Amino acid sequence: MELNRMKHILNNDDKYDVYYDNRAVWIQGANDEIAKVGFVDNFEEKDVFIKDLYERNLGD
């Protein structure tokens, strides 16, 4: 994922399906390269590189 896309997601009220390592996440915040995410399937939080986050296409 690119930083501009991350900013769009964070500044928008719409729901986006974002993933890290095949696990759904919600984005808590971000700086230039790192995003703090929470995993949807448990209470785990992690700092990850923004480039390692991705959105799934509806056809996936």
N, CA, C and O atoms as CSV, one atom per row, in Angstrom:
chain,resi,resn,atom,element,x,y,z
A,1,MET,N,N,0.848,-1.163,0.000
A,1,MET,CA,C,0.000,0.000,0.000
A,1,MET,C,C,0.899,1.232,0.000
A,1,MET,O,O,1.984,1.226,0.581
A,2,GLU,N,N,0.441,2.261,-0.644
A,2,GLU,CA,C,1.173,3.526,-0.701
A,2,GLU,C,C,0.693,4.457,0.417
A,2,GLU,O,O,-0.437,4.332,0.890
A,3,LEU,N,N,1.544,5.377,0.832
A,3,LEU,CA,C,1.226,6.315,1.904
A,3,LEU,C,C,-0.007,7.156,1.567
A,3,LEU,O,O,-0.835,7.406,2.442
A,4,ASN,N,N,-0.140,7.591,0.327
A,4,ASN,CA,C,-1.311,8.397,-0.054
A,4,ASN,C,C,-2.609,7.615,0.120
A,4,ASN,O,O,-3.614,8.171,0.562
A,5,ARG,N,N,-2.592,6.331,-0.225
A,5,ARG,CA,C,-3.784,5.495,-0.050
A,5,ARG,C,C,-4.087,5.334,1.435
A,5,ARG,O,O,-5.247,5.372,1.844
A,6,MET,N,N,-3.050,5.156,2.237
A,6,MET,CA,C,-3.224,5.026,3.678
A,6,MET,C,C,-3.879,6.285,4.245
A,6,MET,O,O,-4.802,6.190,5.055
A,7,LYS,N,N,-3.419,7.442,3.835
A,7,LYS,CA,C,-3.994,8.706,4.305
A,7,LYS,C,C,-5.458,8.816,3.902
A,7,LYS,O,O,-6.288,9.278,4.686
A,8,HIS,N,N,-5.777,8.392,2.677
A,8,HIS,CA,C,-7.166,8.424,2.219
A,8,HIS,C,C,-8.043,7.552,3.117
A,8,HIS,O,O,-9.127,7.973,3.522
A,9,ILE,N,N,-7.585,6.356,3.424
A,9,ILE,CA,C,-8.358,5.439,4.265
A,9,ILE,C,C,-8.550,6.028,5.659
A,9,ILE,O,O,-9.650,5.980,6.211
A,10,LEU,N,N,-7.481,6.585,6.229
A,10,LEU,CA,C,-7.566,7.136,7.579
A,10,LEU,C,C,-8.470,8.366,7.657
A,10,LEU,O,O,-9.066,8.623,8.703
A,11,ASN,N,N,-8.581,9.125,6.577
A,11,ASN,CA,C,-9.363,10.362,6.582
A,11,ASN,C,C,-10.755,10.193,5.991
A,11,ASN,O,O,-11.419,11.182,5.679
A,12,ASN,N,N,-11.203,8.958,5.833
A,12,ASN,CA,C,-12.477,8.678,5.207
A,12,ASN,C,C,-13.322,7.850,6.166
A,12,ASN,O,O,-12.788,7.010,6.891
A,13,ASP,N,N,-14.626,8.073,6.180
A,13,ASP,CA,C,-15.519,7.321,7.063
A,13,ASP,C,C,-15.957,5.983,6.464
A,13,ASP,O,O,-16.574,5.176,7.159
A,14,ASP,N,N,-15.652,5.737,5.200
A,14,ASP,CA,C,-16.037,4.481,4.573
A,14,ASP,C,C,-15.232,3.326,5.150
A,14,ASP,O,O,-14.156,3.529,5.712
A,15,LYS,N,N,-15.759,2.112,5.010
A,15,LYS,CA,C,-15.087,0.911,5.486
A,15,LYS,C,C,-14.219,0.345,4.361
A,15,LYS,O,O,-14.661,0.236,3.217
A,16,TYR,N,N,-12.999,-0.008,4.695
A,16,TYR,CA,C,-12.074,-0.619,3.734
A,16,TYR,C,C,-11.558,-1.920,4.321
A,16,TYR,O,O,-11.273,-1.997,5.516
A,17,ASP,N,N,-11.436,-2.938,3.485
A,17,ASP,CA,C,-10.897,-4.216,3.917
A,17,ASP,C,C,-9.393,-4.205,3.689
A,17,ASP,O,O,-8.919,-4.348,2.562
A,18,VAL,N,N,-8.650,-4.033,4.779
A,18,VAL,CA,C,-7.194,-3.949,4.723
A,18,VAL,C,C,-6.622,-5.177,5.413
A,18,VAL,O,O,-7.146,-5.633,6.430
A,19,TYR,N,N,-5.542,-5.707,4.849
A,19,TYR,CA,C,-4.948,-6.947,5.344
A,19,TYR,C,C,-3.445,-6.810,5.523
A,19,TYR,O,O,-2.775,-6.022,4.855
A,20,TYR,N,N,-2.951,-7.609,6.448
A,20,TYR,CA,C,-1.515,-7.788,6.649
A,20,TYR,C,C,-1.292,-9.279,6.864
A,20,TYR,O,O,-1.878,-9.871,7.770
A,21,ASP,N,N,-0.465,-9.873,6.052
A,21,ASP,CA,C,-0.133,-11.296,6.187
A,21,ASP,C,C,-1.386,-12.166,6.226
A,21,ASP,O,O,-1.506,-13.057,7.067
A,22,ASN,N,N,-2.314,-11.905,5.316
A,22,ASN,CA,C,-3.575,-12.642,5.177
A,22,ASN,C,C,-4.500,-12.518,6.383
A,22,ASN,O,O,-5.391,-13.349,6.561
A,23,ARG,N,N,-4.306,-11.505,7.204
A,23,ARG,CA,C,-5.173,-11.264,8.355
A,23,ARG,C,C,-5.771,-9.864,8.240
A,23,ARG,O,O,-5.071,-8.897,7.940
A,24,ALA,N,N,-7.066,-9.776,8.483
A,24,ALA,CA,C,-7.747,-8.486,8.431
A,24,ALA,C,C,-7.273,-7.610,9.591
A,24,ALA,O,O,-7.126,-8.074,10.721
A,25,VAL,N,N,-7.038,-6.328,9.280
A,25,VAL,CA,C,-6.563,-5.391,10.300
A,25,VAL,C,C,-7.374,-4.106,10.240
A,25,VAL,O,O,-8.018,-3.808,9.234
A,26,TRP,N,N,-7.333,-3.358,11.321
A,26,TRP,CA,C,-7.834,-1.990,11.316
A,26,TRP,C,C,-6.650,-1.103,11.639
A,26,TRP,O,O,-5.826,-1.426,12.495
A,27,ILE,N,N,-6.579,0.005,10.952
A,27,ILE,CA,C,-5.435,0.905,11.042
A,27,ILE,C,C,-5.682,1.907,12.160
A,27,ILE,O,O,-6.684,2.621,12.159
A,28,GLN,N,N,-4.760,1.952,13.111
A,28,GLN,CA,C,-4.891,2.863,14.243
A,28,GLN,C,C,-4.201,4.193,13.979
A,28,GLN,O,O,-4.616,5.222,14.512
A,29,GLY,N,N,-3.161,4.184,13.171
A,29,GLY,CA,C,-2.420,5.401,12.871
A,29,GLY,C,C,-1.225,5.062,12.011
A,29,GLY,O,O,-0.903,3.891,11.810
A,30,ALA,N,N,-0.563,6.097,11.501
A,30,ALA,CA,C,0.568,5.851,10.616
A,30,ALA,C,C,1.482,7.064,10.591
A,30,ALA,O,O,1.058,8.196,10.824
A,31,ASN,N,N,2.768,6.789,10.296
A,31,ASN,CA,C,3.697,7.864,9.988
A,31,ASN,C,C,4.189,7.634,8.561
A,31,ASN,O,O,3.461,7.040,7.766
A,32,ASP,N,N,5.366,8.069,8.212
A,32,ASP,CA,C,5.826,7.974,6.827
A,32,ASP,C,C,5.974,6.546,6.305
A,32,ASP,O,O,5.713,6.296,5.128
A,33,GLU,N,N,6.384,5.615,7.145
A,33,GLU,CA,C,6.631,4.249,6.680
A,33,GLU,C,C,5.941,3.175,7.505
A,33,GLU,O,O,5.746,2.057,7.026
A,34,ILE,N,N,5.570,3.498,8.732
A,34,ILE,CA,C,5.059,2.502,9.667
A,34,ILE,C,C,3.608,2.812,10.029
A,34,ILE,O,O,3.238,3.965,10.255
A,35,ALA,N,N,2.794,1.751,10.078
A,35,ALA,CA,C,1.411,1.875,10.525
A,35,ALA,C,C,1.226,1.021,11.769
A,35,ALA,O,O,1.775,-0.078,11.857
A,36,LYS,N,N,0.467,1.512,12.716
A,36,LYS,CA,C,0.071,0.701,13.860
A,36,LYS,C,C,-1.280,0.109,13.507
A,36,LYS,O,O,-2.229,0.831,13.200
A,37,VAL,N,N,-1.356,-1.214,13.553
A,37,VAL,CA,C,-2.590,-1.899,13.201
A,37,VAL,C,C,-3.043,-2.779,14.353
A,37,VAL,O,O,-2.247,-3.213,15.186
A,38,GLY,N,N,-4.332,-3.027,14.374
A,38,GLY,CA,C,-4.923,-4.003,15.279
A,38,GLY,C,C,-5.530,-5.099,14.427
A,38,GLY,O,O,-6.125,-4.828,13.383
A,39,PHE,N,N,-5.382,-6.325,14.868
A,39,PHE,CA,C,-5.921,-7.444,14.111
A,39,PHE,C,C,-7.376,-7.669,14.480
A,39,PHE,O,O,-7.743,-7.644,15.654
A,40,VAL,N,N,-8.203,-7.888,13.461
A,40,VAL,CA,C,-9.641,-8.032,13.663
A,40,VAL,C,C,-9.964,-9.314,14.432
A,40,VAL,O,O,-10.946,-9.348,15.174
A,41,ASP,N,N,-9.165,-10.362,14.274
A,41,ASP,CA,C,-9.482,-11.655,14.874
A,41,ASP,C,C,-9.039,-11.810,16.331
A,41,ASP,O,O,-9.336,-12.830,16.952
A,42,ASN,N,N,-8.331,-10.814,16.891
A,42,ASN,CA,C,-7.962,-10.845,18.308
A,42,ASN,C,C,-7.555,-9.437,18.740
A,42,ASN,O,O,-7.767,-8.479,17.996
A,43,PHE,N,N,-6.987,-9.303,19.907
A,43,PHE,CA,C,-6.632,-7.977,20.435
A,43,PHE,C,C,-5.186,-7.592,20.158
A,43,PHE,O,O,-4.710,-6.582,20.676
A,44,GLU,N,N,-4.483,-8.374,19.357
A,44,GLU,CA,C,-3.078,-8.116,19.058
A,44,GLU,C,C,-2.918,-6.807,18.281
A,44,GLU,O,O,-3.710,-6.501,17.390
A,45,GLU,N,N,-1.897,-6.053,18.626
A,45,GLU,CA,C,-1.522,-4.844,17.895
A,45,GLU,C,C,-0.093,-5.008,17.418
A,45,GLU,O,O,0.701,-5.721,18.031
A,46,LYS,N,N,0.230,-4.335,16.307
A,46,LYS,CA,C,1.568,-4.485,15.753
A,46,LYS,C,C,1.914,-3.264,14.916
A,46,LYS,O,O,1.040,-2.668,14.286
A,47,ASP,N,N,3.193,-2.892,14.910
A,47,ASP,CA,C,3.702,-1.879,13.993
A,47,ASP,C,C,4.209,-2.582,12.747
A,47,ASP,O,O,5.056,-3.470,12.837
A,48,VAL,N,N,3.697,-2.193,11.581
A,48,VAL,CA,C,4.071,-2.853,10.326
A,48,VAL,C,C,4.422,-1.794,9.282
A,48,VAL,O,O,4.014,-0.637,9.391
A,49,PHE,N,N,5.171,-2.201,8.287
A,49,PHE,CA,C,5.459,-1.296,7.179
A,49,PHE,C,C,4.186,-1.098,6.356
A,49,PHE,O,O,3.475,-2.057,6.059
A,50,ILE,N,N,3.908,0.146,5.995
A,50,ILE,CA,C,2.733,0.462,5.182
A,50,ILE,C,C,2.766,-0.312,3.874
A,50,ILE,O,O,1.724,-0.754,3.388
A,51,LYS,N,N,3.943,-0.480,3.304
A,51,LYS,CA,C,4.060,-1.194,2.025
A,51,LYS,C,C,3.631,-2.649,2.132
A,51,LYS,O,O,3.350,-3.280,1.113
A,52,ASP,N,N,3.574,-3.201,3.353
A,52,ASP,CA,C,3.170,-4.592,3.542
A,52,ASP,C,C,1.670,-4.757,3.758
A,52,ASP,O,O,1.184,-5.883,3.871
A,53,LEU,N,N,0.934,-3.656,3.816
A,53,LEU,CA,C,-0.523,-3.706,3.919
A,53,LEU,C,C,-1.118,-3.740,2.522
A,53,LEU,O,O,-0.538,-3.208,1.575
A,54,TYR,N,N,-2.267,-4.363,2.402
A,54,TYR,CA,C,-2.920,-4.431,1.087
A,54,TYR,C,C,-4.422,-4.543,1.247
A,54,TYR,O,O,-4.938,-4.915,2.301
A,55,GLU,N,N,-5.107,-4.208,0.161
A,55,GLU,CA,C,-6.548,-4.365,0.098
A,55,GLU,C,C,-6.849,-5.532,-0.822
A,55,GLU,O,O,-6.151,-5.756,-1.810
A,56,ARG,N,N,-7.879,-6.260,-0.494
A,56,ARG,CA,C,-8.289,-7.374,-1.353
A,56,ARG,C,C,-9.329,-6.887,-2.328
A,56,ARG,O,O,-10.192,-6.077,-1.990
A,57,ASN,N,N,-9.239,-7.389,-3.540
A,57,ASN,CA,C,-10.265,-7.098,-4.549
A,57,ASN,C,C,-11.491,-7.932,-4.245
A,57,ASN,O,O,-11.383,-8.998,-3.640
A,58,LEU,N,N,-12.647,-7.464,-4.654
A,58,LEU,CA,C,-13.887,-8.198,-4.403
A,58,LEU,C,C,-13.871,-9.573,-5.036
A,58,LEU,O,O,-14.546,-10.483,-4.554
A,59,GLY,N,N,-13.120,-9.739,-6.100
A,59,GLY,CA,C,-13.054,-11.027,-6.783
A,59,GLY,C,C,-12.155,-12.042,-6.126
A,59,GLY,O,O,-12.137,-13.202,-6.540
A,60,ASP,N,N,-11.398,-11.640,-5.099
A,60,ASP,CA,C,-10.487,-12.576,-4.436
A,60,ASP,C,C,-11.216,-13.521,-3.525
A,60,ASP,O,O,-10.592,-14.372,-2.891
